[in-house]
Amino acid sequence: MPPGPSVRVLLFHPEHPVSRATIDWIVDRQGYARVIIPPSLGRLDALPPRALREPFSSPGPVAARLAAEAAALVAGPTPLSRVVAETVLLALLEEGAVIVSDTAVFRALVALSSWSMNVPERPTDGLLVQHLGIASRLASAWSVSAIEAAEALVSGDNDRVARVARERRLRARRDGPERFRRLGRTSAGLRPAIVYVDLLAAFAAAGAPCLDWLRGLERSRAEALLSVTGAVFV
């Protein structure tokens, strides 16, 4: 993993600016981490002033550039889909977890997911902190699969990509309930809790321009983008 503090990337709906209460919660409960605000959200005038100081920060220039380029290739047609793609791409590049403060982004996240869980009500602060830590370790846990996914994509073999994608979906459906078992064994309720984000299918669907872009990256960058990250709704 990258040296330094744990990484979180903040996601909220651009039309529903993040509240001061959420910013205060992050400062109180995640102040030890580096909390990245994606460039597309950091430009919003409505950000609370507290979000302009540590632990909040901008992404590094290389990660920001790669996330923007990849989002332009894999995101859907709506502005929200571009914001969501940029956010999860930053989390993958930085090997961090996504902090989601707004359930209005759930559908856009699920479009990129291999597994998700709902709960009847908001978990306790302690559980949320614990599961953000668990989510931040997903990239490492899926590192071998990321290598396989990168090799499948750059090979241009569609059958191989489909096989790897299916294996990853099945693994996510086993892994998620076990890793996040304190939230419940099965999804229940209407409140989103956790989403596994896997961009393999999105990269494959984007076609030749995206594959050419991936082939031009350093291998470690391509593998990072093809790992799995977790988005936790707080």
MARVONU-951963 format. One line per 3 residues: number of its first residue (from 1); for each residue x, z, y of N, C-alpha, C, CB. Coordinates in Angstrom, 1 decimal. Atoms other than C-alpha are relative to their C-alpha. Glycine has a CB too. Example, Ala and Ser with C-alpha at 12.3 -4.5 7.8 and 13.67 -1.06 7.14 Angstrom:
# MARVONU-951963
1	0.9,0.0,-1.2,12.3,7.8,-4.5,0.9,0.0,1.2,-1.0,1.2,0.0 ~ -0.9,0.0,-1.1,13.7,7.1,-1.1,-0.8,0.8,1.1,0.4,-1.4,0.5
This chain:
# MARVONU-951963
1	0.8,0.0,-1.2,0.0,0.0,0.0,0.9,0.0,1.3,-0.9,1.2,0.0 ~ -0.8,0.0,-1.2,1.1,-0.5,3.6,0.4,1.4,0.4,-0.8,-0.6,1.1 ~ -0.4,-1.4,-0.4,3.1,2.5,4.9,-0.8,0.5,1.2,1.5,0.0,0.4
4	0.8,-0.6,-1.1,1.5,4.9,7.4,-1.3,0.6,-0.5,-0.3,-1.1,1.0 ~ 1.2,-0.7,0.3,-1.9,6.6,7.5,-1.0,-0.9,-0.8,-0.7,0.5,1.2 ~ 1.1,0.7,0.6,-5.0,5.6,5.5,-0.6,-0.9,1.0,-1.0,0.9,-0.7
7	0.7,0.9,-0.9,-6.9,2.7,7.0,-1.5,-0.1,-0.2,0.7,-1.4,-0.1 ~ 1.4,0.3,0.0,-10.5,2.3,7.8,-0.3,-1.1,1.0,-0.9,1.3,0.4 ~ 0.4,1.1,-0.9,-12.2,-0.7,9.5,-1.5,0.3,0.3,0.3,-1.4,-0.6
10	1.3,-0.3,-0.4,-15.3,0.0,11.5,-0.9,-1.2,0.1,0.0,0.7,1.4 ~ 1.0,1.1,0.0,-18.4,-2.2,11.1,-1.3,0.5,0.5,-0.1,-0.7,-1.4 ~ 1.4,-0.2,-0.5,-21.6,-2.2,13.1,-0.6,-1.3,0.5,0.0,1.1,1.2
13	0.6,1.2,-0.5,-24.1,-4.7,14.2,0.3,-0.3,1.5,-1.6,0.1,-0.2 ~ -0.4,0.3,-1.4,-23.0,-6.4,17.4,-1.1,0.2,1.0,0.6,-1.4,0.1 ~ 1.1,-0.2,-0.9,-26.5,-6.1,18.8,-0.5,1.4,0.0,-1.2,-0.9,-0.4
16	0.3,-1.4,0.0,-26.7,-2.4,18.0,1.3,0.8,0.2,-0.7,0.4,-1.4 ~ -1.3,-0.6,-0.2,-23.6,-0.9,19.6,0.1,1.4,-0.6,0.3,0.1,1.5 ~ -0.2,-1.2,0.7,-22.1,2.0,17.8,-0.2,1.2,0.9,1.4,0.1,-0.6
19	0.4,-1.1,-0.8,-23.3,5.4,19.0,1.2,0.9,0.2,-1.1,0.8,-0.6 ~ -1.1,-1.1,-0.2,-21.1,8.2,20.5,0.0,1.0,-1.1,-0.3,0.7,1.4 ~ 0.0,-0.9,1.1,-22.3,10.4,17.7,0.8,-0.5,-1.2,-1.5,0.3,-0.4
22	-0.8,0.6,1.1,-20.8,8.0,15.1,1.4,0.1,0.3,-0.5,-1.4,-0.2 ~ -1.4,-0.1,-0.3,-17.6,7.8,17.0,0.5,1.4,-0.1,0.2,-0.5,1.5 ~ -0.4,-1.4,0.2,-17.4,11.6,17.2,0.1,0.4,-1.4,-1.0,0.9,0.7
25	-0.1,-0.4,1.4,-18.1,11.9,13.5,1.3,-0.6,-0.6,-1.2,-0.6,-0.8 ~ -1.3,0.6,0.5,-15.2,9.5,12.8,1.2,0.8,0.4,0.1,-1.5,0.4 ~ -1.1,-0.8,-0.6,-12.9,11.4,15.1,0.2,1.3,-0.8,-0.2,0.3,1.5
28	0.0,-1.3,0.6,-13.9,14.7,13.4,0.4,-0.1,-1.5,-1.3,0.7,0.1 ~ -0.2,0.1,1.4,-13.9,13.5,9.8,1.0,-1.0,-0.5,-1.3,-0.4,-0.6 ~ -1.0,1.0,0.4,-11.5,10.6,9.7,1.2,-0.1,1.0,-0.6,-1.4,-0.1
31	-1.0,0.0,-1.0,-9.1,11.5,12.5,1.4,-0.2,-0.5,-0.1,1.3,0.8 ~ -1.4,0.2,0.6,-6.1,11.4,10.1,0.3,-1.4,-0.3,0.1,0.9,-1.3 ~ -0.2,1.4,0.4,-6.7,7.7,9.4,0.2,-0.8,1.2,-1.3,-0.4,-0.8
34	-0.1,1.0,-1.0,-6.0,4.6,11.4,-1.3,-0.8,-0.1,1.2,-1.0,-0.2 ~ 1.4,0.6,0.0,-9.5,3.3,12.3,0.1,-1.3,0.9,-1.1,1.0,0.5 ~ -0.1,1.3,-0.7,-9.4,-0.4,13.2,-1.4,-0.5,0.5,0.6,-1.1,-1.0
37	1.2,0.7,-0.5,-12.0,-2.0,15.4,0.3,-1.5,0.0,-0.4,0.5,1.4 ~ -0.2,1.4,0.0,-12.3,-5.7,14.7,0.0,-0.6,1.4,-1.0,-0.7,-1.0 ~ 0.0,0.6,-1.4,-11.5,-7.9,17.7,-1.4,-0.5,0.5,0.9,-1.2,0.0
40	1.3,0.5,-0.4,-15.0,-9.4,17.7,-0.9,1.1,0.5,-0.7,-0.8,-1.1 ~ 0.8,-1.2,-0.5,-16.5,-5.9,18.1,0.7,0.7,1.1,-0.3,0.9,-1.2 ~ -0.8,-0.7,-1.0,-13.7,-4.5,20.2,-0.2,-0.5,1.4,1.4,0.0,-0.3
43	0.3,0.6,-1.3,-14.7,-6.9,23.0,-1.3,0.5,0.7,0.1,-1.5,-0.1 ~ 1.3,-0.4,-0.5,-18.1,-5.3,23.4,0.1,1.0,1.1,-0.9,0.5,-1.1 ~ -0.1,-1.0,-1.1,-18.6,-3.5,26.7,-0.7,1.3,-0.3,-0.7,-0.6,1.3
46	0.7,-1.2,0.3,-20.9,-1.0,25.1,0.7,1.0,-0.9,-1.3,-0.4,-0.6 ~ -0.8,-1.0,0.9,-18.2,0.7,23.0,0.1,1.3,0.8,1.3,-0.6,-0.4 ~ -0.2,-1.2,-0.7,-18.1,4.4,23.9,1.5,0.1,0.3,-0.4,1.2,-0.9
49	-1.4,-0.2,-0.4,-14.9,5.3,25.8,0.9,0.6,-1.0,0.1,0.7,1.3 ~ -0.8,-0.7,1.0,-13.8,7.6,23.0,0.6,-1.0,-1.0,-0.8,1.1,-0.7 ~ -0.4,1.0,1.0,-13.4,4.5,20.8,1.2,-0.8,0.5,-1.1,-1.0,-0.3
52	-1.2,0.7,-0.5,-10.5,3.3,23.0,1.3,0.8,-0.2,-0.2,-0.2,1.5 ~ -1.1,-0.8,0.3,-8.2,6.1,21.9,0.2,0.3,-1.5,-0.1,1.4,0.8 ~ -0.3,-0.4,1.4,-6.6,7.3,18.6,-1.1,0.9,-0.5,1.4,0.6,-0.1
55	-0.6,0.8,1.1,-7.5,7.2,15.8,-0.4,-1.5,0.0,-0.4,0.6,-1.3 ~ 0.5,1.4,-0.1,-9.1,3.9,16.9,1.2,-0.9,0.5,-1.2,-0.1,0.9 ~ -1.1,0.9,-0.5,-6.8,0.9,17.3,-0.5,-1.4,-0.3,1.3,0.3,-0.7
58	0.1,1.4,0.3,-6.7,-2.9,17.2,0.8,-0.3,-1.3,0.4,-0.9,1.2 ~ -0.9,0.4,1.1,-5.4,-4.7,14.1,1.3,-0.6,0.5,-0.8,-1.0,-0.9 ~ -1.3,0.7,-0.3,-1.9,-6.0,14.0,-0.3,-1.5,0.2,1.0,0.2,-1.1
61	0.3,1.4,-0.3,-1.6,-9.5,15.3,-0.1,-1.0,-1.1,1.1,-0.5,1.0 ~ 0.1,0.9,1.1,-0.9,-11.2,12.0,-1.3,0.2,-0.8,1.2,0.3,-0.9 ~ 1.3,-0.2,0.8,-3.8,-9.5,10.2,-1.2,-0.5,0.8,-0.2,1.5,-0.2
64	1.1,0.5,-0.9,-6.1,-10.3,13.2,-0.1,-1.5,-0.1,0.2,0.4,1.4 ~ 0.1,1.5,0.0,-5.1,-14.0,13.1,-0.5,-0.5,-1.4,1.4,-0.5,0.3 ~ 0.5,0.4,1.4,-5.5,-14.3,9.3,-1.4,0.3,-0.2,0.9,0.6,-1.0
67	1.4,-0.3,0.2,-8.8,-12.6,9.3,-0.9,-0.9,0.8,-0.3,1.5,0.5 ~ 0.8,0.9,-0.8,-10.1,-14.8,12.1,0.0,-1.4,-0.7,0.5,-0.1,1.4 ~ -0.1,1.4,0.7,-8.9,-18.0,10.3,-0.9,0.0,-1.2,1.4,-0.3,-0.3
70	0.8,0.0,1.2,-10.4,-16.9,7.0,-1.5,0.1,0.2,0.5,1.1,-0.9 ~ 1.4,-0.2,-0.3,-13.7,-15.8,8.5,-0.6,-1.3,0.5,-0.2,1.0,1.2 ~ 0.6,1.3,-0.4,-14.1,-19.2,10.1,-0.2,-0.9,-1.2,1.0,-0.7,1.0
73	0.1,0.8,1.2,-13.7,-20.7,6.6,-1.1,0.5,-0.9,1.3,-0.1,-0.7 ~ 0.9,-0.5,1.0,-15.9,-18.4,4.5,-1.3,0.6,0.5,0.7,1.1,-0.8 ~ 1.2,-0.7,-0.5,-18.5,-16.9,6.8,-1.2,-1.0,0.1,0.2,0.5,1.5
76	1.2,0.8,-0.1,-22.1,-18.1,7.0,-0.2,-0.5,1.4,-1.2,0.8,-0.4 ~ 0.2,0.6,-1.4,-23.6,-19.8,10.1,-0.4,1.0,1.1,-1.1,-1.0,-0.1 ~ 0.5,-0.9,-1.0,-24.8,-16.7,11.9,1.2,0.8,0.6,-1.0,1.0,-0.5
79	-1.0,-0.9,-0.6,-22.7,-14.6,14.4,0.3,1.3,-0.8,-0.3,0.3,1.4 ~ -0.2,-1.3,0.8,-23.3,-11.5,12.2,0.8,-0.3,-1.2,-1.4,0.5,-0.4 ~ -0.8,0.3,1.2,-21.9,-13.2,9.1,1.5,-0.1,0.4,-0.5,-1.3,-0.7
82	-1.4,0.1,-0.5,-18.7,-14.0,11.1,0.6,1.4,0.2,0.1,-0.9,1.2 ~ -0.5,-1.3,-0.2,-18.4,-10.4,12.2,0.3,0.8,-1.3,-1.0,0.8,0.9 ~ -0.2,-0.6,1.3,-18.9,-9.1,8.7,1.2,-0.5,-0.8,-1.3,-0.1,-0.9
85	-1.2,0.6,0.7,-16.4,-11.5,7.2,1.3,0.4,0.6,-0.1,-1.5,0.0 ~ -1.2,-0.4,-0.7,-13.8,-10.7,9.8,0.3,1.5,-0.4,-0.1,-0.1,1.5 ~ -0.2,-1.4,0.3,-14.3,-7.0,9.1,0.6,0.3,-1.4,-1.2,0.8,0.2
88	-0.5,-0.2,1.3,-13.9,-7.1,5.4,1.3,-0.7,-0.3,-1.1,-0.5,-1.0 ~ -1.3,0.6,0.1,-11.0,-9.5,5.6,1.1,0.9,0.5,0.0,-1.4,0.7 ~ -1.0,-1.0,-0.5,-9.2,-7.0,7.8,0.2,1.1,-1.0,-0.4,0.5,1.4
91	-0.2,-1.1,1.0,-9.9,-4.2,5.3,0.8,-0.5,-1.2,-1.4,0.4,-0.5 ~ -0.8,0.5,1.1,-8.5,-6.4,2.5,1.5,-0.1,0.4,-0.5,-1.3,-0.5 ~ -1.4,0.2,-0.5,-5.4,-7.3,4.5,0.7,1.3,0.2,0.1,-0.8,1.2
94	-0.6,-1.4,-0.3,-4.8,-3.6,5.5,-0.2,1.0,-1.2,-0.7,0.5,1.2 ~ 0.2,-0.9,1.1,-5.8,-2.2,2.1,-0.7,1.3,0.4,1.3,0.4,-0.7 ~ 0.8,-1.1,-0.5,-8.4,0.0,3.7,-1.5,-0.1,-0.5,0.1,0.1,1.5
97	1.4,0.0,0.3,-12.1,0.8,3.4,-0.8,-0.3,1.3,-0.5,1.4,-0.5 ~ 0.8,0.3,-1.2,-14.9,-0.3,5.7,-1.0,1.2,0.2,-0.8,-1.3,-0.3 ~ 1.0,-1.0,-0.4,-16.9,2.4,7.6,-1.2,-0.8,0.6,0.6,1.0,1.0
100	1.2,0.7,-0.6,-20.4,1.0,8.2,-0.9,1.0,0.6,-0.7,-0.8,-1.2 ~ 0.9,-0.9,-0.7,-22.5,2.7,10.8,-1.4,-0.5,0.2,0.6,0.3,1.4 ~ 1.3,0.6,-0.3,-25.5,0.5,10.8,-0.6,-0.8,-1.3,0.0,-1.0,1.2
103	0.6,0.6,1.2,-27.8,-0.4,7.8,-0.4,-1.5,0.3,-1.1,0.8,-0.5 ~ 0.4,1.4,-0.4,-28.7,-3.7,9.7,0.9,-1.0,-0.5,-0.3,-0.1,1.4 ~ -1.0,1.0,0.5,-25.6,-5.3,8.3,0.0,-0.1,-1.5,1.4,0.4,0.5
106	-0.1,0.0,1.4,-26.4,-4.6,4.7,-0.2,-1.3,-0.7,-1.1,1.0,-0.5 ~ 0.2,1.3,0.7,-27.8,-8.0,3.8,1.2,-0.9,0.1,-1.2,-0.7,0.6 ~ -1.1,0.8,-0.2,-24.8,-9.7,5.3,1.2,0.4,-0.9,0.5,0.0,1.4
109	-1.0,-0.5,0.9,-22.5,-7.5,3.3,-0.3,-0.3,-1.5,0.2,1.6,0.1 ~ 0.4,0.3,1.4,-24.4,-7.9,0.0,0.2,-1.4,-0.4,-1.5,0.4,-0.2 ~ -0.3,1.4,0.3,-24.0,-11.6,0.3,1.5,-0.2,-0.5,-0.2,-0.9,1.3
112	-1.4,0.1,0.4,-20.3,-11.0,-0.3,0.4,1.0,-1.1,0.9,0.2,1.2 ~ -0.3,-1.2,0.9,-20.6,-8.2,-2.9,-0.1,-0.4,-1.5,-1.0,1.1,0.3 ~ 0.1,0.1,1.4,-20.2,-7.8,-6.6,-0.7,1.1,-0.6,1.4,-0.1,-0.6
115	0.7,-1.1,0.4,-21.9,-4.5,-6.8,-0.4,0.9,1.2,0.8,0.9,-1.1 ~ 0.4,-0.9,-1.1,-23.8,-2.1,-4.5,-0.9,1.1,-0.6,-0.7,-0.8,1.1 ~ 0.8,-1.1,0.4,-25.6,1.2,-4.7,-0.8,0.5,1.3,0.9,1.2,-0.6
118	0.9,-0.7,-1.0,-28.5,2.7,-2.7,-0.2,1.4,-0.4,-1.3,-0.8,0.2 ~ 0.4,-1.4,0.3,-29.4,6.4,-2.4,-1.2,0.3,0.7,1.2,0.9,0.4 ~ 1.2,-0.4,-0.7,-32.5,8.2,-1.4,0.1,0.5,1.4,-0.7,1.1,-0.8
121	-0.2,-0.6,-1.3,-31.0,9.9,1.6,1.5,0.0,0.3,-0.6,1.5,0.1 ~ -1.5,0.0,-0.4,-27.7,10.2,3.5,0.7,1.1,-0.8,0.1,0.3,1.5 ~ -0.9,-1.0,0.7,-25.0,12.0,1.4,0.5,1.0,1.1,1.1,-0.7,-0.7
124	-0.6,-1.0,-0.8,-23.4,15.1,2.8,1.3,-0.6,0.7,0.3,1.3,-0.7 ~ -1.3,0.4,-0.6,-20.4,14.7,5.2,1.1,0.1,-1.0,0.3,0.8,1.2 ~ -1.1,-0.2,0.9,-18.1,16.0,2.5,0.0,-1.2,-1.0,-0.2,1.3,-0.8
127	0.0,1.1,0.9,-19.3,13.3,0.0,0.4,-1.3,0.7,-1.4,-0.1,-0.6 ~ -0.3,1.2,-0.7,-19.0,10.6,2.6,1.5,-0.1,0.2,-0.7,-0.1,1.3 ~ -1.4,0.0,-0.1,-15.4,11.6,3.3,0.7,-0.3,-1.3,0.5,1.4,0.6
130	-0.6,0.2,1.4,-14.6,11.8,-0.4,-0.1,-1.5,-0.4,-0.6,0.9,-1.0 ~ 0.2,1.3,0.5,-16.0,8.4,-1.1,0.6,-1.1,0.9,-1.5,-0.3,-0.1 ~ -0.8,0.9,-0.8,-14.3,6.7,1.9,1.4,0.0,-0.6,0.0,0.5,1.5
133	-1.3,0.0,0.6,-11.1,7.9,0.3,0.1,-0.8,-1.3,0.4,1.4,-0.3 ~ 0.0,0.8,1.3,-12.1,6.5,-3.1,-0.1,-1.5,0.3,-1.3,0.4,-0.8 ~ 0.1,1.4,-0.3,-13.1,3.2,-1.5,1.3,-0.6,0.5,-1.1,-0.2,1.1
136	-1.3,0.5,-0.6,-9.7,2.9,0.3,1.0,-0.3,-1.1,0.5,1.0,0.9 ~ -0.9,0.2,1.2,-8.1,2.9,-3.2,-0.4,-1.2,-0.9,0.2,1.3,-0.8 ~ 0.5,1.1,0.8,-10.1,0.0,-4.5,1.0,-1.2,-0.1,-1.3,-0.5,0.5
139	-0.9,1.1,0.0,-7.6,-2.6,-3.4,1.2,0.1,-1.0,0.6,-0.2,1.4 ~ -1.1,-0.3,0.9,-4.8,-1.0,-5.4,-0.5,-0.1,-1.5,0.6,1.4,0.2 ~ 0.6,0.0,1.3,-7.1,-0.6,-8.4,-0.3,-1.4,-0.5,-1.3,0.9,-0.1
142	0.4,1.4,0.4,-8.0,-4.3,-8.4,1.2,-0.9,0.2,-1.2,-0.4,0.8 ~ -1.1,0.9,-0.3,-4.5,-5.6,-7.7,0.4,-1.0,-1.1,1.3,0.9,0.3 ~ -0.2,1.0,1.1,-4.0,-7.2,-11.1,-1.0,-1.1,0.0,0.1,0.7,-1.4
145	1.0,1.0,0.0,-7.3,-8.9,-10.9,0.1,-0.9,1.2,-1.4,0.7,0.1 ~ -0.2,0.8,-1.2,-6.4,-10.1,-7.4,1.0,-1.1,-0.3,0.5,0.9,1.2 ~ -0.9,1.0,0.4,-3.4,-11.9,-8.9,-0.6,-1.1,-0.8,1.2,0.7,-0.8
148	0.7,0.9,0.9,-5.6,-13.5,-11.5,-0.9,-0.9,0.8,-0.8,0.7,-1.1 ~ 0.9,0.8,-0.9,-8.1,-14.6,-8.8,0.8,-1.0,0.8,-0.8,1.0,0.8 ~ -0.8,1.0,-0.8,-5.4,-16.1,-6.6,0.5,-1.1,-0.8,1.2,0.8,0.7
151	-0.5,1.1,0.9,-3.9,-18.0,-9.5,-1.1,-1.0,-0.4,0.6,0.6,-1.2 ~ 1.1,0.9,0.4,-7.3,-19.3,-10.5,-0.4,-0.9,1.2,-1.2,0.8,-0.4 ~ 0.4,0.8,-1.1,-8.2,-20.5,-7.0,1.0,-1.1,0.3,-0.2,0.9,1.2
154	-1.0,1.0,-0.4,-4.9,-22.2,-6.2,0.1,-1.1,-1.1,1.3,0.6,0.3 ~ -0.1,1.0,1.1,-5.1,-24.0,-9.6,-1.0,-1.1,0.2,-0.2,0.7,-1.4 ~ 1.0,1.0,-0.2,-8.2,-25.8,-8.5,-0.9,-0.2,-1.2,0.6,-1.3,0.3
157	0.8,0.1,1.3,-9.7,-25.3,-12.0,-1.3,0.8,0.2,0.8,0.6,-1.2 ~ 1.3,-0.6,-0.3,-13.4,-24.6,-11.3,-0.5,0.9,-1.2,-1.0,-1.0,0.3 ~ 0.4,-0.8,1.1,-14.1,-23.3,-14.8,0.8,1.3,-0.1,0.2,-0.8,-1.4
160	-0.8,-1.2,0.0,-11.2,-20.9,-14.6,-0.5,1.0,1.1,1.5,-0.3,0.2 ~ 0.5,-0.9,-1.1,-12.5,-19.6,-11.2,-1.3,0.6,-0.4,-0.2,-0.9,1.3 ~ 1.3,-0.5,0.4,-16.0,-19.2,-12.6,0.2,1.1,-1.0,-0.9,-1.1,-0.6
163	-0.2,-1.0,1.0,-14.7,-17.2,-15.6,0.6,1.3,0.6,1.0,-0.5,-1.1 ~ -0.5,-1.2,-0.7,-12.6,-14.9,-13.4,-1.0,0.7,0.8,1.3,-0.4,0.8 ~ 1.1,-0.6,-0.8,-15.5,-14.4,-11.0,-1.0,0.8,-0.8,-0.7,-1.1,0.8
166	0.9,-0.7,0.9,-17.8,-13.5,-13.9,0.6,1.3,-0.5,-0.4,-0.8,-1.1 ~ -0.6,-1.2,0.5,-15.3,-11.0,-15.3,0.1,1.1,1.1,1.5,-0.3,-0.5 ~ -0.1,-0.9,-1.1,-14.9,-9.4,-11.9,-1.4,0.6,0.3,0.6,-0.6,1.3
169	1.4,-0.6,-0.2,-18.7,-9.0,-11.4,-0.3,1.0,-1.1,-1.0,-1.1,0.0 ~ 0.3,-0.9,1.1,-19.0,-7.4,-14.8,0.8,1.3,0.1,0.3,-0.7,-1.4 ~ -0.8,-1.2,-0.2,-16.1,-5.1,-14.1,-0.5,0.9,1.1,1.5,-0.4,0.2
172	0.5,-0.7,-1.1,-17.5,-4.1,-10.8,-1.3,0.8,-0.3,-0.4,-0.9,1.2 ~ 1.3,-0.7,0.4,-20.9,-3.2,-12.4,0.3,1.2,-0.9,-0.9,-0.9,-0.7 ~ -0.4,-1.1,0.8,-19.0,-0.9,-14.8,0.8,1.0,0.9,0.9,-0.4,-1.1
175	-0.9,-0.8,-0.8,-16.5,0.4,-12.3,-0.7,0.8,1.1,1.1,-0.8,0.6 ~ 0.6,-0.6,-1.1,-18.7,1.2,-9.4,-0.8,1.3,-0.3,-1.0,-0.9,0.7 ~ 0.7,-1.3,0.4,-21.1,3.7,-11.1,0.9,1.1,-0.4,-1.0,-0.4,-1.0
178	-0.9,-1.0,0.4,-18.2,5.5,-12.6,0.8,0.6,1.1,0.9,-0.5,-1.1 ~ -0.8,-0.4,-1.1,-16.0,5.6,-9.6,-0.8,0.8,1.1,0.7,-1.2,0.7 ~ 0.8,-0.7,-1.0,-18.8,6.7,-7.3,-1.2,0.8,-0.6,-0.6,-1.0,1.0
181	1.1,-0.7,0.7,-20.8,8.8,-9.8,-0.6,1.1,0.7,0.6,0.4,-1.3 ~ 0.6,-1.1,-0.7,-21.2,11.7,-7.5,-1.2,-0.4,0.9,1.0,0.7,0.8 ~ 1.1,0.5,-0.8,-23.6,9.5,-5.5,-1.2,-0.2,-0.9,0.4,-1.3,0.7
184	1.1,0.3,0.9,-25.7,8.9,-8.6,0.5,-1.0,-1.1,-1.3,-0.4,0.7 ~ -0.3,0.9,1.1,-25.5,7.0,-11.9,-0.6,-1.4,0.2,-0.4,0.5,-1.4 ~ 0.7,1.3,-0.2,-27.9,4.3,-10.8,-0.4,-0.1,1.5,-1.2,-0.2,-0.9
187	0.5,0.2,-1.4,-29.0,2.8,-7.5,-1.4,0.4,0.1,0.2,-1.5,0.4 ~ 1.4,-0.5,-0.2,-32.1,4.6,-6.2,-0.2,0.3,1.4,-0.2,1.2,-0.9 ~ 0.3,-0.2,-1.4,-33.7,4.7,-2.9,0.2,-1.2,0.9,0.8,1.2,0.5
190	0.0,1.1,-0.9,-33.7,2.6,0.2,1.3,0.0,1.0,-1.2,0.0,0.9 ~ -1.2,-0.1,-0.9,-30.5,3.8,2.0,1.2,-0.6,-0.6,0.2,1.4,0.4 ~ -1.3,0.5,0.6,-27.4,1.7,1.4,1.1,1.1,0.0,0.5,-1.3,0.8
193	-1.0,-1.0,0.1,-24.5,3.8,0.3,1.4,-0.6,-0.1,-0.2,0.9,-1.2 ~ -1.3,0.5,0.2,-21.6,1.7,-1.0,-0.2,-1.5,-0.5,0.8,0.8,-1.1 ~ 0.0,1.5,0.4,-20.9,-2.1,-1.4,1.4,-0.3,-0.4,-0.5,-0.9,1.2
196	-1.2,0.6,0.4,-18.1,-3.6,-3.4,0.1,-1.4,0.6,0.2,0.0,-1.5 ~ -0.1,1.3,-0.6,-16.9,-6.6,-1.4,1.1,-0.8,-0.7,0.3,0.1,1.5 ~ -0.9,0.9,0.8,-15.3,-9.5,-3.4,-0.2,-1.4,0.5,-0.3,0.1,-1.6
199	0.1,1.3,-0.7,-14.6,-12.7,-1.6,0.4,-1.2,-0.9,0.9,0.0,1.2 ~ -0.4,1.1,0.8,-13.6,-14.8,-4.6,-1.0,-1.2,0.0,0.2,0.5,-1.5 ~ 1.0,1.1,0.0,-16.9,-16.7,-4.8,-0.1,-0.7,1.4,-1.4,0.6,-0.3
202	0.0,0.6,-1.3,-16.9,-17.2,-1.0,1.1,-0.9,0.3,0.0,1.1,1.1 ~ -1.2,0.9,-0.2,-13.4,-18.7,-1.0,-0.2,-1.2,-0.8,1.3,0.8,-0.4 ~ 0.2,1.1,0.8,-14.3,-20.9,-3.9,-1.1,-1.0,0.6,-0.4,0.4,-1.4
205	1.1,0.8,-0.5,-17.5,-22.1,-2.3,0.4,-0.7,1.3,-1.2,0.8,0.3 ~ -0.4,0.6,-1.3,-15.7,-22.9,1.0,0.7,-1.4,-0.2,0.9,0.9,0.7 ~ -0.6,1.3,0.3,-14.0,-25.9,-0.7,1.4,-0.2,0.3,-0.9,-1.0,0.6
208	-1.4,0.4,-0.1,-10.8,-27.8,-0.2,0.7,0.5,1.2,0.0,-1.5,0.0 ~ -0.8,-0.6,-1.2,-10.0,-26.7,3.4,0.4,1.4,-0.2,-0.9,-0.2,1.2 ~ -0.3,-1.4,0.2,-10.2,-23.1,2.4,1.2,0.1,-1.1,-1.2,0.8,-0.5
211	-1.0,0.0,1.1,-8.1,-23.7,-0.8,1.4,-0.4,0.6,-0.3,-0.8,-1.2 ~ -1.2,0.4,-0.7,-5.5,-25.5,1.3,0.6,1.1,0.9,-0.2,-1.3,0.8 ~ -0.4,-1.1,-0.8,-5.4,-22.6,3.7,0.6,1.1,-0.8,-1.2,0.5,0.9
214	-0.5,-1.1,0.9,-4.9,-20.1,0.9,1.4,-0.4,-0.6,-1.0,0.3,-1.1 ~ -1.3,0.5,0.5,-2.1,-22.2,-0.6,1.1,0.1,1.0,-0.1,-1.4,-0.6 ~ -1.0,-0.1,-1.1,-0.3,-22.1,2.7,0.5,1.4,0.3,-0.5,-0.7,1.2
217	-0.3,-1.4,-0.3,-0.2,-18.3,2.8,1.1,0.5,-0.9,-1.2,0.9,-0.2 ~ -0.9,-0.7,0.9,2.5,-16.0,1.5,-0.8,0.5,-1.2,0.7,1.2,0.7 ~ 0.7,-0.4,1.2,1.5,-15.1,-2.1,-0.6,1.4,0.2,0.9,-0.1,-1.2
220	0.5,-1.4,-0.1,1.1,-11.4,-1.3,-1.2,0.0,0.9,1.1,0.9,0.6 ~ 1.1,0.0,-0.9,-1.3,-12.2,1.6,-1.3,-0.6,-0.8,0.2,-0.9,1.2 ~ 1.1,0.6,0.8,-3.5,-14.5,-0.7,-0.5,1.0,-1.0,0.5,-1.2,-0.7
223	0.5,-0.9,0.9,-3.6,-11.8,-3.3,-0.7,1.2,0.6,1.2,0.6,-0.8 ~ 0.7,-1.1,-0.7,-4.6,-9.1,-0.8,-1.4,-0.4,0.3,0.8,0.4,1.3 ~ 1.3,0.5,-0.3,-7.5,-11.3,0.3,-0.9,-0.1,-1.2,0.1,-1.3,0.7
226	0.8,0.2,1.2,-8.6,-11.6,-3.3,-0.1,1.2,-0.8,0.5,-1.1,-0.8 ~ 0.3,-1.2,0.6,-8.7,-8.0,-4.1,-1.4,0.4,0.3,1.0,1.2,0.5 ~ 1.4,-0.5,-0.2,-11.8,-5.8,-3.7,0.1,1.2,1.0,-0.7,0.4,-1.3
229	0.1,-1.2,-0.9,-12.7,-3.4,-0.9,-1.3,0.6,0.0,0.4,-0.4,1.5 ~ 1.3,-0.7,0.0,-15.4,-0.9,-0.5,-0.5,0.3,1.4,0.1,1.3,-0.7 ~ 0.7,-0.3,-1.3,-17.9,-0.5,2.4,-0.9,1.2,-0.2,-0.7,-1.3,0.5
232	0.7,-1.3,0.2,-19.3,3.0,2.8,-0.9,0.1,1.3,0.9,1.2,-0.2 ~ 0.9,-0.3,-1.2,-22.4,3.6,5.0,0.0,1.4,0.3,-1.4,-0.5,-0.4 ~ -0.1,-1.4,-0.4,-22.0,6.7,7.0,-1.2,0.4,0.9,1.2,0.3,0.8
